[in-house]
Amino acid sequence: MTSPKNDVTNLCLAQTDKDYLKQLVKTSITSYFEGQHTLDENAVPKPENPLLAQELGAFVTLTKNGELRGCIGNVVGQGALYLTIARMARAAAFEDPRFPQVSQTEFSELSIEISIMGPLTLCPDTALIEIGKHGLIMQCGARSGLLLPQVAKDWCWDRQTFLEQTCIKAGLQPHMWKHPDTKIYWFEAYVF
């Protein structure tokens, strides 16, 4: 069940809020280059908008020339949103196991995308999944994989391909979304 405090479907941030969060990503990463290898959360500038202090999950995605360069996030909130974004910025730049750490010289070439996560619930019917609206988590046993809503849209996937690719992300065979032991979770995200 969706509660108003974590429902992102009606979230509307002003451009100043988006600019603040994107600058926060940049500051978090550049402070690492300047020798602050541990994020000082007390030094992170607090937002003016109280919505940004809500406990919401978020992902930070870094791309270079349209190609993924790092993406890390928390599905559910673990503290204030703005602090989660500052932490995930560093994780996307320096801890994504799929990529080498972002270098200081390439940092200026990266594009930043932030996804603020809505509530996670079991998908009642895969026929209800809407490309570009829903993100998915596929879980079977100890394996799980997540794809954000914009991934299926960016790759022009249909619903079945999205389900199959989420299985692959989880390390499962593509058809496992049909298996009775597989749980499919869905969520929405506010992406900018």
C-alpha positions, -999 to 999 in steps of 0.1 A, spaced: 0 0 0 13 34 -9 15 60 18 16 97 9 51 102 25 68 78 0 46 82 -31 66 97 -59 39 96 -85 28 131 -76 62 144 -67 70 177 -85 103 193 -78 112 228 -88 141 233 -111 160 248 -81 155 215 -62 168 194 -92 198 218 -96 206 215 -59 205 176 -61 226 175 -92 251 199 -77 251 177 -46 262 147 -68 290 168 -83 302 181 -49 301 146 -33 323 132 -61 347 161 -64 353 161 -26 365 125 -30 390 137 -56 401 164 -31 410 137 -5 378 134 15 374 96 10 348 94 37 317 116 31 312 141 59 274 140 60 274 169 85 291 191 59 265 183 32 245 215 26 209 210 38 181 216 12 156 244 15 128 221 4 117 198 32 106 172 6 143 165 0 148 154 36 121 127 34 132 91 37 131 79 1 153 56 -19 173 69 -48 197 59 -76 224 80 -92 233 71 -128 264 83 -145 268 81 -182 296 91 -206 286 97 -243 253 80 -237 270 48 -223 265 37 -187 295 46 -165 281 38 -130 247 33 -113 242 26 -77 212 32 -54 190 22 -25 156 9 -33 142 21 0 151 51 20 178 49 46 178 84 60 172 118 44 169 117 6 196 143 0 221 124 20 212 92 2 219 109 -31 252 122 -18 262 87 -8 249 71 -40 268 96 -61 301 84 -46 290 47 -49 281 52 -86 315 69 -93 338 47 -72 321 15 -61 301 1 -91 318 -33 -96 311 -33 -133 334 -3 -140 367 11 -130 365 41 -107 357 74 -123 388 95 -128 391 132 -121 399 139 -158 368 122 -172 344 135 -145 336 167 -165 324 145 -194 298 126 -173 261 132 -174 241 127 -142 206 112 -138 188 109 -105 159 85 -98 139 90 -67 123 57 -58 86 51 -51 73 23 -29 82 -13 -38 53 -38 -40 47 -72 -55 35 -69 -91 0 -83 -92 -1 -91 -129 28 -87 -154 2 -75 -181 -1 -43 -160 36 -34 -164 39 -1 -184 72 5 -202 88 38 -190 65 39 -159 74 9 -139 108 -4 -128 112 -41 -119 130 -63 -94 132 -100 -101 139 -122 -72 144 -160 -71 162 -176 -41 193 -156 -33 194 -139 -67 178 -106 -75 182 -79 -101 168 -44 -106 161 -24 -137 149 12 -134 118 23 -154 138 44 -179 160 14 -190 132 -4 -209 122 28 -226 158 37 -235 163 3 -251 129 3 -268 120 -30 -251 85 -45 -250 71 -59 -217 84 -95 -223 119 -83 -231 119 -61 -200 109 -91 -179 135 -113 -195 163 -86 -192 154 -81 -155 159 -119 -151 193 -117 -168 203 -88 -145 194 -111 -116 216 -139 -130 186 -160 -139 176 -176 -172 154 -152 -192 122 -173 -188 124 -174 -150 99 -145 -146 73 -172 -153 85 -196 -126 63 -198 -95 92 -193 -71 102 -160 -87 89 -128 -71 84 -98 -93 84 -64 -76 75 -32 -93 79 5 -85 78 39 -100 105 65 -99 108 103 -104 136 107 -128 155 138 -139 
